[in-house]
Amino acid sequence: MNVPIETQYINGANGKPEFAVIPYQLFQKLIRTVDTEQPVIPHEVVQKTQLHGVGIIRAWREYLELTQNEVATRIGITQAAYSQLESANKTRLSTRKKIATALGLDVRQLV
């Protein structure tokens, strides 16, 4: 029986809501919204930046298993110039866009 339902709540042992059952179409809409509006940063990248002090650009490059030379070639610069970009505390937005494109990322993932 496919009767449209409203959201249902399942209470935990403390009597407060712990789970929600929502219509499947709403669930699909929420999933699409998350996938298209918020780019994802994998745990491994976050861990490298937060726990090990690695810059976000280097963390992504290592996560994607690319060498500095491979990324530099994609951007059209030397490996030495790319190395300086990875070491920089701050890069211009136009530079981050080029790096994001070379890595196949959304520029918001390099913030």
Backbone atoms as SQL, in Angstrom:
CREATE TABLE atoms (id INTEGER PRIMARY KEY, chain TEXT, resi INTEGER, resn TEXT, atom TEXT, x REAL, y REAL, z REAL);
INSERT INTO atoms VALUES
  (1, 'A', 1, 'MET', 'N', 0.842, -1.169, 0.000),
  (2, 'A', 1, 'MET', 'CA', 0.000, 0.000, 0.000),
  (3, 'A', 1, 'MET', 'C', 0.887, 1.230, 0.000),
  (4, 'A', 2, 'ASN', 'N', 0.734, 2.086, -0.993),
  (5, 'A', 2, 'ASN', 'CA', 1.542, 3.294, -1.116),
  (6, 'A', 2, 'ASN', 'C', 0.719, 4.521, -0.765),
  (7, 'A', 3, 'VAL', 'N', 0.604, 4.772, 0.508),
  (8, 'A', 3, 'VAL', 'CA', -0.134, 5.939, 0.977),
  (9, 'A', 3, 'VAL', 'C', 0.882, 7.000, 1.378),
  (10, 'A', 4, 'PRO', 'N', 0.762, 8.222, 0.852),
  (11, 'A', 4, 'PRO', 'CA', 1.703, 9.266, 1.254),
  (12, 'A', 4, 'PRO', 'C', 1.655, 9.471, 2.776),
  (13, 'A', 5, 'ILE', 'N', 2.829, 9.591, 3.354),
  (14, 'A', 5, 'ILE', 'CA', 2.887, 9.808, 4.802),
  (15, 'A', 5, 'ILE', 'C', 3.652, 11.087, 5.102),
  (16, 'A', 6, 'GLU', 'N', 3.408, 11.596, 6.252),
  (17, 'A', 6, 'GLU', 'CA', 4.198, 12.712, 6.744),
  (18, 'A', 6, 'GLU', 'C', 5.401, 12.124, 7.463),
  (19, 'A', 7, 'THR', 'N', 6.284, 12.968, 7.909),
  (20, 'A', 7, 'THR', 'CA', 7.453, 12.501, 8.646),
  (21, 'A', 7, 'THR', 'C', 7.012, 11.845, 9.947),
  (22, 'A', 8, 'GLN', 'N', 7.610, 10.703, 10.249),
  (23, 'A', 8, 'GLN', 'CA', 7.350, 10.000, 11.500),
  (24, 'A', 8, 'GLN', 'C', 8.623, 10.015, 12.332),
  (25, 'A', 9, 'TYR', 'N', 8.462, 10.130, 13.641),
  (26, 'A', 9, 'TYR', 'CA', 9.618, 10.166, 14.542),
  (27, 'A', 9, 'TYR', 'C', 9.637, 8.921, 15.406),
  (28, 'A', 10, 'ILE', 'N', 10.840, 8.419, 15.646),
  (29, 'A', 10, 'ILE', 'CA', 11.018, 7.263, 16.513),
  (30, 'A', 10, 'ILE', 'C', 11.796, 7.748, 17.731),
  (31, 'A', 11, 'ASN', 'N', 11.163, 7.574, 18.884),
  (32, 'A', 11, 'ASN', 'CA', 11.786, 8.029, 20.123),
  (33, 'A', 11, 'ASN', 'C', 12.761, 7.007, 20.663),
  (34, 'A', 12, 'GLY', 'N', 13.801, 7.512, 21.315),
  (35, 'A', 12, 'GLY', 'CA', 14.786, 6.660, 21.947),
  (36, 'A', 12, 'GLY', 'C', 14.372, 6.333, 23.374),
  (37, 'A', 13, 'ALA', 'N', 15.281, 5.721, 24.100),
  (38, 'A', 13, 'ALA', 'CA', 15.024, 5.314, 25.488),
  (39, 'A', 13, 'ALA', 'C', 14.737, 6.509, 26.378),
  (40, 'A', 14, 'ASN', 'N', 15.284, 7.662, 26.035),
  (41, 'A', 14, 'ASN', 'CA', 15.060, 8.858, 26.847),
  (42, 'A', 14, 'ASN', 'C', 13.753, 9.561, 26.512),
  (43, 'A', 15, 'GLY', 'N', 12.991, 9.008, 25.592),
  (44, 'A', 15, 'GLY', 'CA', 11.703, 9.585, 25.220),
  (45, 'A', 15, 'GLY', 'C', 11.791, 10.714, 24.207),
  (46, 'A', 16, 'LYS', 'N', 12.992, 11.040, 23.784),
  (47, 'A', 16, 'LYS', 'CA', 13.180, 12.115, 22.806),
  (48, 'A', 16, 'LYS', 'C', 13.413, 11.509, 21.423),
  (49, 'A', 17, 'PRO', 'N', 13.029, 12.241, 20.355),
  (50, 'A', 17, 'PRO', 'CA', 13.218, 11.721, 18.996),
  (51, 'A', 17, 'PRO', 'C', 14.683, 11.439, 18.685),
  (52, 'A', 18, 'GLU', 'N', 14.940, 10.245, 18.127),
  (53, 'A', 18, 'GLU', 'CA', 16.288, 9.871, 17.709),
  (54, 'A', 18, 'GLU', 'C', 16.363, 9.594, 16.214),
  (55, 'A', 19, 'PHE', 'N', 15.246, 9.234, 15.607),
  (56, 'A', 19, 'PHE', 'CA', 15.217, 8.924, 14.183),
  (57, 'A', 19, 'PHE', 'C', 13.983, 9.562, 13.567),
  (58, 'A', 20, 'ALA', 'N', 14.071, 9.771, 12.243),
  (59, 'A', 20, 'ALA', 'CA', 12.922, 10.276, 11.508),
  (60, 'A', 20, 'ALA', 'C', 12.738, 9.421, 10.260),
  (61, 'A', 21, 'VAL', 'N', 11.496, 9.076, 9.971),
  (62, 'A', 21, 'VAL', 'CA', 11.147, 8.355, 8.752),
  (63, 'A', 21, 'VAL', 'C', 10.484, 9.385, 7.851),
  (64, 'A', 22, 'ILE', 'N', 11.080, 9.566, 6.661),
  (65, 'A', 22, 'ILE', 'CA', 10.560, 10.571, 5.745),
  (66, 'A', 22, 'ILE', 'C', 10.177, 9.912, 4.427),
  (67, 'A', 23, 'PRO', 'N', 9.273, 10.540, 3.660),
  (68, 'A', 23, 'PRO', 'CA', 8.914, 9.987, 2.359),
  (69, 'A', 23, 'PRO', 'C', 10.155, 9.862, 1.458),
  (70, 'A', 24, 'TYR', 'N', 10.182, 8.797, 0.665),
  (71, 'A', 24, 'TYR', 'CA', 11.347, 8.503, -0.170),
  (72, 'A', 24, 'TYR', 'C', 11.663, 9.645, -1.140),
  (73, 'A', 25, 'GLN', 'N', 10.646, 10.265, -1.717),
  (74, 'A', 25, 'GLN', 'CA', 10.887, 11.370, -2.655),
  (75, 'A', 25, 'GLN', 'C', 11.586, 12.535, -1.962),
  (76, 'A', 26, 'LEU', 'N', 11.214, 12.817, -0.724),
  (77, 'A', 26, 'LEU', 'CA', 11.880, 13.868, 0.040),
  (78, 'A', 26, 'LEU', 'C', 13.326, 13.473, 0.320),
  (79, 'A', 27, 'PHE', 'N', 13.538, 12.214, 0.663),
  (80, 'A', 27, 'PHE', 'CA', 14.893, 11.711, 0.896),
  (81, 'A', 27, 'PHE', 'C', 15.755, 11.909, -0.354),
  (82, 'A', 28, 'GLN', 'N', 15.232, 11.532, -1.527),
  (83, 'A', 28, 'GLN', 'CA', 15.972, 11.686, -2.777),
  (84, 'A', 28, 'GLN', 'C', 16.304, 13.157, -3.042),
  (85, 'A', 29, 'LYS', 'N', 15.376, 14.033, -2.768),
  (86, 'A', 29, 'LYS', 'CA', 15.609, 15.464, -2.959),
  (87, 'A', 29, 'LYS', 'C', 16.721, 15.954, -2.035),
  (88, 'A', 30, 'LEU', 'N', 16.720, 15.504, -0.805),
  (89, 'A', 30, 'LEU', 'CA', 17.757, 15.913, 0.144),
  (90, 'A', 30, 'LEU', 'C', 19.125, 15.409, -0.294),
  (91, 'A', 31, 'ILE', 'N', 19.196, 14.195, -0.779),
  (92, 'A', 31, 'ILE', 'CA', 20.457, 13.627, -1.240),
  (93, 'A', 31, 'ILE', 'C', 20.992, 14.416, -2.432),
  (94, 'A', 32, 'ARG', 'N', 20.141, 14.727, -3.383),
  (95, 'A', 32, 'ARG', 'CA', 20.569, 15.507, -4.549),
  (96, 'A', 32, 'ARG', 'C', 21.060, 16.883, -4.123),
  (97, 'A', 33, 'THR', 'N', 20.398, 17.505, -3.183),
  (98, 'A', 33, 'THR', 'CA', 20.794, 18.820, -2.706),
  (99, 'A', 33, 'THR', 'C', 22.180, 18.762, -2.092),
  (100, 'A', 34, 'VAL', 'N', 22.434, 17.769, -1.286),
  (101, 'A', 34, 'VAL', 'CA', 23.744, 17.625, -0.654),
  (102, 'A', 34, 'VAL', 'C', 24.808, 17.408, -1.712),
  (103, 'A', 35, 'ASP', 'N', 24.543, 16.546, -2.679),
  (104, 'A', 35, 'ASP', 'CA', 25.540, 16.219, -3.695),
  (105, 'A', 35, 'ASP', 'C', 25.864, 17.399, -4.605),
  (106, 'A', 36, 'THR', 'N', 24.885, 18.249, -4.909),
  (107, 'A', 36, 'THR', 'CA', 25.123, 19.303, -5.884),
  (108, 'A', 36, 'THR', 'C', 25.503, 20.634, -5.260),
  (109, 'A', 37, 'GLU', 'N', 25.128, 20.878, -4.034),
  (110, 'A', 37, 'GLU', 'CA', 25.365, 22.190, -3.450),
  (111, 'A', 37, 'GLU', 'C', 26.579, 22.247, -2.539),
  (112, 'A', 38, 'GLN', 'N', 26.957, 21.170, -1.946),
  (113, 'A', 38, 'GLN', 'CA', 28.070, 21.168, -1.011),
  (114, 'A', 38, 'GLN', 'C', 29.142, 20.191, -1.475),
  (115, 'A', 39, 'PRO', 'N', 30.251, 20.705, -1.997),
  (116, 'A', 39, 'PRO', 'CA', 31.311, 19.775, -2.391),
  (117, 'A', 39, 'PRO', 'C', 31.877, 19.065, -1.161),
  (118, 'A', 40, 'VAL', 'N', 32.276, 17.854, -1.354),
  (119, 'A', 40, 'VAL', 'CA', 32.743, 17.006, -0.260),
  (120, 'A', 40, 'VAL', 'C', 34.266, 17.074, -0.146),
  (121, 'A', 41, 'ILE', 'N', 34.742, 17.046, 1.091),
  (122, 'A', 41, 'ILE', 'CA', 36.176, 16.937, 1.351),
  (123, 'A', 41, 'ILE', 'C', 36.367, 15.656, 2.143),
  (124, 'A', 42, 'PRO', 'N', 37.096, 14.683, 1.587),
  (125, 'A', 42, 'PRO', 'CA', 37.279, 13.400, 2.262),
  (126, 'A', 42, 'PRO', 'C', 37.990, 13.545, 3.612),
  (127, 'A', 43, 'HIS', 'N', 37.694, 12.619, 4.497),
  (128, 'A', 43, 'HIS', 'CA', 38.283, 12.611, 5.834),
  (129, 'A', 43, 'HIS', 'C', 39.804, 12.646, 5.776),
  (130, 'A', 44, 'GLU', 'N', 40.397, 11.906, 4.851),
  (131, 'A', 44, 'GLU', 'CA', 41.848, 11.849, 4.747),
  (132, 'A', 44, 'GLU', 'C', 42.460, 13.216, 4.464),
  (133, 'A', 45, 'VAL', 'N', 41.776, 14.015, 3.632),
  (134, 'A', 45, 'VAL', 'CA', 42.262, 15.358, 3.316),
  (135, 'A', 45, 'VAL', 'C', 42.155, 16.258, 4.545),
  (136, 'A', 46, 'VAL', 'N', 41.020, 16.196, 5.211),
  (137, 'A', 46, 'VAL', 'CA', 40.826, 17.000, 6.422),
  (138, 'A', 46, 'VAL', 'C', 41.851, 16.619, 7.483),
  (139, 'A', 47, 'GLN', 'N', 42.071, 15.333, 7.652),
  (140, 'A', 47, 'GLN', 'CA', 43.021, 14.858, 8.654),
  (141, 'A', 47, 'GLN', 'C', 44.430, 15.379, 8.372),
  (142, 'A', 48, 'LYS', 'N', 44.858, 15.343, 7.130),
  (143, 'A', 48, 'LYS', 'CA', 46.193, 15.840, 6.791),
  (144, 'A', 48, 'LYS', 'C', 46.327, 17.331, 7.095),
  (145, 'A', 49, 'THR', 'N', 45.280, 18.093, 6.800),
  (146, 'A', 49, 'THR', 'CA', 45.367, 19.536, 7.018),
  (147, 'A', 49, 'THR', 'C', 45.268, 19.896, 8.495),
  (148, 'A', 50, 'GLN', 'N', 44.390, 19.230, 9.213),
  (149, 'A', 50, 'GLN', 'CA', 44.154, 19.604, 10.603),
  (150, 'A', 50, 'GLN', 'C', 45.122, 18.968, 11.589),
  (151, 'A', 51, 'LEU', 'N', 45.452, 17.714, 11.397),
  (152, 'A', 51, 'LEU', 'CA', 46.304, 17.017, 12.356),
  (153, 'A', 51, 'LEU', 'C', 47.788, 17.063, 12.005),
  (154, 'A', 52, 'HIS', 'N', 48.085, 17.176, 10.720),
  (155, 'A', 52, 'HIS', 'CA', 49.480, 17.109, 10.300),
  (156, 'A', 52, 'HIS', 'C', 49.997, 18.421, 9.732),
  (157, 'A', 53, 'GLY', 'N', 49.155, 19.445, 9.683),
  (158, 'A', 53, 'GLY', 'CA', 49.585, 20.762, 9.236),
  (159, 'A', 53, 'GLY', 'C', 49.941, 20.864, 7.765),
  (160, 'A', 54, 'VAL', 'N', 49.437, 19.958, 6.959),
  (161, 'A', 54, 'VAL', 'CA', 49.702, 19.969, 5.518),
  (162, 'A', 54, 'VAL', 'C', 48.723, 20.948, 4.866),
  (163, 'A', 55, 'GLY', 'N', 49.183, 21.706, 3.887),
  (164, 'A', 55, 'GLY', 'CA', 48.311, 22.625, 3.167),
  (165, 'A', 55, 'GLY', 'C', 47.242, 21.873, 2.381),
  (166, 'A', 56, 'ILE', 'N', 46.116, 22.523, 2.159),
  (167, 'A', 56, 'ILE', 'CA', 44.974, 21.882, 1.494),
  (168, 'A', 56, 'ILE', 'C', 45.324, 21.431, 0.074),
  (169, 'A', 57, 'ILE', 'N', 46.119, 22.210, -0.641),
  (170, 'A', 57, 'ILE', 'CA', 46.465, 21.840, -2.015),
  (171, 'A', 57, 'ILE', 'C', 47.318, 20.573, -2.021),
  (172, 'A', 58, 'ARG', 'N', 48.317, 20.521, -1.160),
  (173, 'A', 58, 'ARG', 'CA', 49.161, 19.323, -1.068),
  (174, 'A', 58, 'ARG', 'C', 48.353, 18.117, -0.597),
  (175, 'A', 59, 'ALA', 'N', 47.483, 18.336, 0.401),
  (176, 'A', 59, 'ALA', 'CA', 46.673, 17.232, 0.926),
  (177, 'A', 59, 'ALA', 'C', 45.822, 16.611, -0.179),
  (178, 'A', 60, 'TRP', 'N', 45.199, 17.448, -1.005),
  (179, 'A', 60, 'TRP', 'CA', 44.396, 16.934, -2.116),
  (180, 'A', 60, 'TRP', 'C', 45.267, 16.197, -3.127),
  (181, 'A', 61, 'ARG', 'N', 46.425, 16.776, -3.469),
  (182, 'A', 61, 'ARG', 'CA', 47.303, 16.141, -4.456),
  (183, 'A', 61, 'ARG', 'C', 47.725, 14.755, -3.985),
  (184, 'A', 62, 'GLU', 'N', 48.115, 14.664, -2.725),
  (185, 'A', 62, 'GLU', 'CA', 48.531, 13.372, -2.184),
  (186, 'A', 62, 'GLU', 'C', 47.354, 12.401, -2.115),
  (187, 'A', 63, 'TYR', 'N', 46.186, 12.898, -1.750),
  (188, 'A', 63, 'TYR', 'CA', 44.991, 12.048, -1.700),
  (189, 'A', 63, 'TYR', 'C', 44.681, 11.470, -3.084),
  (190, 'A', 64, 'LEU', 'N', 44.858, 12.286, -4.109),
  (191, 'A', 64, 'LEU', 'CA', 44.595, 11.855, -5.486),
  (192, 'A', 64, 'LEU', 'C', 45.769, 11.086, -6.091),
  (193, 'A', 65, 'GLU', 'N', 46.818, 10.895, -5.292),
  (194, 'A', 65, 'GLU', 'CA', 48.006, 10.148, -5.695),
  (195, 'A', 65, 'GLU', 'C', 48.646, 10.708, -6.961),
  (196, 'A', 66, 'LEU', 'N', 48.819, 12.023, -6.964),
  (197, 'A', 66, 'LEU', 'CA', 49.475, 12.695, -8.073),
  (198, 'A', 66, 'LEU', 'C', 50.814, 13.260, -7.600),
  (199, 'A', 67, 'THR', 'N', 51.760, 13.374, -8.518),
  (200, 'A', 67, 'THR', 'CA', 53.026, 14.016, -8.186),
  (201, 'A', 67, 'THR', 'C', 52.903, 15.519, -8.451),
  (202, 'A', 68, 'GLN', 'N', 53.829, 16.269, -7.881),
  (203, 'A', 68, 'GLN', 'CA', 53.852, 17.708, -8.154),
  (204, 'A', 68, 'GLN', 'C', 54.042, 17.946, -9.648),
  (205, 'A', 69, 'ASN', 'N', 54.876, 17.152, -10.272),
  (206, 'A', 69, 'ASN', 'CA', 55.142, 17.324, -11.696),
  (207, 'A', 69, 'ASN', 'C', 53.882, 17.085, -12.539),
  (208, 'A', 70, 'GLU', 'N', 53.090, 16.090, -12.170),
  (209, 'A', 70, 'GLU', 'CA', 51.855, 15.813, -12.920),
  (210, 'A', 70, 'GLU', 'C', 50.892, 16.998, -12.851),
  (211, 'A', 71, 'VAL', 'N', 50.721, 17.547, -11.662),
  (212, 'A', 71, 'VAL', 'CA', 49.811, 18.685, -11.508),
  (213, 'A', 71, 'VAL', 'C', 50.374, 19.910, -12.217),
  (214, 'A', 72, 'ALA', 'N', 51.673, 20.149, -12.063),
  (215, 'A', 72, 'ALA', 'CA', 52.310, 21.293, -12.715),
  (216, 'A', 72, 'ALA', 'C', 52.128, 21.221, -14.236),
  (217, 'A', 73, 'THR', 'N', 52.289, 20.043, -14.795),
  (218, 'A', 73, 'THR', 'CA', 52.114, 19.858, -16.239),
  (219, 'A', 73, 'THR', 'C', 50.682, 20.180, -16.654),
  (220, 'A', 74, 'ARG', 'N', 49.725, 19.753, -15.857),
  (221, 'A', 74, 'ARG', 'CA', 48.313, 20.033, -16.170),
  (222, 'A', 74, 'ARG', 'C', 48.023, 21.532, -16.162),
  (223, 'A', 75, 'ILE', 'N', 48.712, 22.261, -15.275),
  (224, 'A', 75, 'ILE', 'CA', 48.493, 23.706, -15.169),
  (225, 'A', 75, 'ILE', 'C', 49.313, 24.462, -16.217),
  (226, 'A', 76, 'GLY', 'N', 50.434, 23.871, -16.617),
  (227, 'A', 76, 'GLY', 'CA', 51.301, 24.527, -17.591),
  (228, 'A', 76, 'GLY', 'C', 52.412, 25.325, -16.940),
  (229, 'A', 77, 'ILE', 'N', 52.878, 24.870, -15.767),
  (230, 'A', 77, 'ILE', 'CA', 53.977, 25.530, -15.074),
  (231, 'A', 77, 'ILE', 'C', 55.028, 24.479, -14.712),
  (232, 'A', 78, 'THR', 'N', 56.154, 24.933, -14.199),
  (233, 'A', 78, 'THR', 'CA', 57.196, 23.994, -13.805),
  (234, 'A', 78, 'THR', 'C', 56.863, 23.369, -12.456),
  (235, 'A', 79, 'GLN', 'N', 57.511, 22.251, -12.178),
  (236, 'A', 79, 'GLN', 'CA', 57.326, 21.584, -10.887),
  (237, 'A', 79, 'GLN', 'C', 57.776, 22.499, -9.756),
  (238, 'A', 80, 'ALA', 'N', 58.861, 23.245, -9.963),
  (239, 'A', 80, 'ALA', 'CA', 59.369, 24.155, -8.926),
  (240, 'A', 80, 'ALA', 'C', 58.353, 25.259, -8.618),
  (241, 'A', 81, 'ALA', 'N', 57.730, 25.788, -9.659),
  (242, 'A', 81, 'ALA', 'CA', 56.707, 26.829, -9.447),
  (243, 'A', 81, 'ALA', 'C', 55.504, 26.249, -8.717),
  (244, 'A', 82, 'TYR', 'N', 55.124, 25.043, -9.089),
  (245, 'A', 82, 'TYR', 'CA', 53.993, 24.406, -8.406),
  (246, 'A', 82, 'TYR', 'C', 54.320, 24.139, -6.936),
  (247, 'A', 83, 'SER', 'N', 55.533, 23.722, -6.672),
  (248, 'A', 83, 'SER', 'CA', 55.965, 23.465, -5.307),
  (249, 'A', 83, 'SER', 'C', 55.802, 24.717, -4.450),
  (250, 'A', 84, 'GLN', 'N', 56.113, 25.869, -5.016),
  (251, 'A', 84, 'GLN', 'CA', 55.946, 27.133, -4.290),
  (252, 'A', 84, 'GLN', 'C', 54.467, 27.410, -3.994),
  (253, 'A', 85, 'LEU', 'N', 53.602, 27.050, -4.931),
  (254, 'A', 85, 'LEU', 'CA', 52.165, 27.248, -4.700),
  (255, 'A', 85, 'LEU', 'C', 51.677, 26.383, -3.545),
  (256, 'A', 86, 'GLU', 'N', 52.156, 25.141, -3.493),
  (257, 'A', 86, 'GLU', 'CA', 51.762, 24.251, -2.396),
  (258, 'A', 86, 'GLU', 'C', 52.256, 24.772, -1.052),
  (259, 'A', 87, 'SER', 'N', 53.410, 25.422, -1.054),
  (260, 'A', 87, 'SER', 'CA', 54.008, 25.911, 0.188),
  (261, 'A', 87, 'SER', 'C', 53.436, 27.252, 0.629),
  (262, 'A', 88, 'ALA', 'N', 52.798, 27.968, -0.285),
  (263, 'A', 88, 'ALA', 'CA', 52.282, 29.303, 0.039),
  (264, 'A', 88, 'ALA', 'C', 51.149, 29.219, 1.068),
  (265, 'A', 89, 'ASN', 'N', 51.141, 30.186, 1.973),
  (266, 'A', 89, 'ASN', 'CA', 50.062, 30.255, 2.962),
  (267, 'A', 89, 'ASN', 'C', 48.751, 30.676, 2.321),
  (268, 'A', 90, 'LYS', 'N', 48.852, 31.464, 1.273),
  (269, 'A', 90, 'LYS', 'CA', 47.655, 31.979, 0.617),
  (270, 'A', 90, 'LYS', 'C', 47.913, 32.045, -0.877),
  (271, 'A', 91, 'THR', 'N', 46.911, 31.665, -1.665),
  (272, 'A', 91, 'THR', 'CA', 47.031, 31.782, -3.113),
  (273, 'A', 91, 'THR', 'C', 45.846, 32.592, -3.638),
  (274, 'A', 92, 'ARG', 'N', 46.049, 33.212, -4.774),
  (275, 'A', 92, 'ARG', 'CA', 44.966, 34.001, -5.382),
  (276, 'A', 92, 'ARG', 'C', 43.847, 33.072, -5.851),
  (277, 'A', 93, 'LEU', 'N', 42.648, 33.612, -5.917),
  (278, 'A', 93, 'LEU', 'CA', 41.491, 32.832, -6.360),
  (279, 'A', 93, 'LEU', 'C', 41.712, 32.283, -7.765),
  (280, 'A', 94, 'SER', 'N', 42.272, 33.090, -8.648),
  (281, 'A', 94, 'SER', 'CA', 42.498, 32.619, -10.026),
  (282, 'A', 94, 'SER', 'C', 43.462, 31.430, -10.044),
  (283, 'A', 95, 'THR', 'N', 44.445, 31.449, -9.156),
  (284, 'A', 95, 'THR', 'CA', 45.391, 30.336, -9.059),
  (285, 'A', 95, 'THR', 'C', 44.707, 29.101, -8.499),
  (286, 'A', 96, 'ARG', 'N', 43.895, 29.282, -7.459),
  (287, 'A', 96, 'ARG', 'CA', 43.160, 28.148, -6.879),
  (288, 'A', 96, 'ARG', 'C', 42.215, 27.530, -7.899),
  (289, 'A', 97, 'LYS', 'N', 41.617, 28.352, -8.751),
  (290, 'A', 97, 'LYS', 'CA', 40.728, 27.825, -9.789),
  (291, 'A', 97, 'LYS', 'C', 41.500, 26.936, -10.761),
  (292, 'A', 98, 'LYS', 'N', 42.697, 27.358, -11.146),
  (293, 'A', 98, 'LYS', 'CA', 43.514, 26.563, -12.063),
  (294, 'A', 98, 'LYS', 'C', 43.914, 25.236, -11.420),
  (295, 'A', 99, 'ILE', 'N', 44.297, 25.308, -10.151),
  (296, 'A', 99, 'ILE', 'CA', 44.690, 24.086, -9.446),
  (297, 'A', 99, 'ILE', 'C', 43.489, 23.166, -9.287),
  (298, 'A', 100, 'ALA', 'N', 42.338, 23.726, -8.925),
  (299, 'A', 100, 'ALA', 'CA', 41.128, 22.918, -8.767),
  (300, 'A', 100, 'ALA', 'C', 40.787, 22.202, -10.075),
  (301, 'A', 101, 'THR', 'N', 40.867, 22.900, -11.176),
  (302, 'A', 101, 'THR', 'CA', 40.599, 22.297, -12.481),
  (303, 'A', 101, 'THR', 'C', 41.589, 21.172, -12.764),
  (304, 'A', 102, 'ALA', 'N', 42.849, 21.404, -12.476),
  (305, 'A', 102, 'ALA', 'CA', 43.876, 20.385, -12.715),
  (306, 'A', 102, 'ALA', 'C', 43.652, 19.146, -11.858),
  (307, 'A', 103, 'LEU', 'N', 43.103, 19.336, -10.661),
  (308, 'A', 103, 'LEU', 'CA', 42.854, 18.212, -9.759),
  (309, 'A', 103, 'LEU', 'C', 41.456, 17.610, -9.944),
  (310, 'A', 104, 'GLY', 'N', 40.627, 18.255, -10.774),
  (311, 'A', 104, 'GLY', 'CA', 39.257, 17.765, -10.985),
  (312, 'A', 104, 'GLY', 'C', 38.348, 18.077, -9.813),
  (313, 'A', 105, 'LEU', 'N', 38.594, 19.216, -9.163),
  (314, 'A', 105, 'LEU', 'CA', 37.835, 19.589, -7.972),
  (315, 'A', 105, 'LEU', 'C', 37.020, 20.848, -8.208),
  (316, 'A', 106, 'ASP', 'N', 36.115, 21.108, -7.301),
  (317, 'A', 106, 'ASP', 'CA', 35.415, 22.384, -7.218),
  (318, 'A', 106, 'ASP', 'C', 36.335, 23.313, -6.426),
  (319, 'A', 107, 'VAL', 'N', 36.476, 24.539, -6.844),
  (320, 'A', 107, 'VAL', 'CA', 37.389, 25.465, -6.168),
  (321, 'A', 107, 'VAL', 'C', 37.057, 25.607, -4.684),
  (322, 'A', 108, 'ARG', 'N', 35.789, 25.404, -4.310),
  (323, 'A', 108, 'ARG', 'CA', 35.408, 25.499, -2.884),
  (324, 'A', 108, 'ARG', 'C', 36.059, 24.392, -2.051),
  (325, 'A', 109, 'GLN', 'N', 36.534, 23.350, -2.684),
  (326, 'A', 109, 'GLN', 'CA', 37.206, 22.276, -1.957),
  (327, 'A', 109, 'GLN', 'C', 38.649, 22.629, -1.613),
  (328, 'A', 110, 'LEU', 'N', 39.123, 23.756, -2.093),
  (329, 'A', 110, 'LEU', 'CA', 40.492, 24.187, -1.800),
  (330, 'A', 110, 'LEU', 'C', 40.531, 25.349, -0.812),
  (331, 'A', 111, 'VAL', 'N', 39.456, 25.575, -0.132),
  (332, 'A', 111, 'VAL', 'CA', 39.408, 26.681, 0.833),
  (333, 'A', 111, 'VAL', 'C', 39.869, 26.195, 2.194);
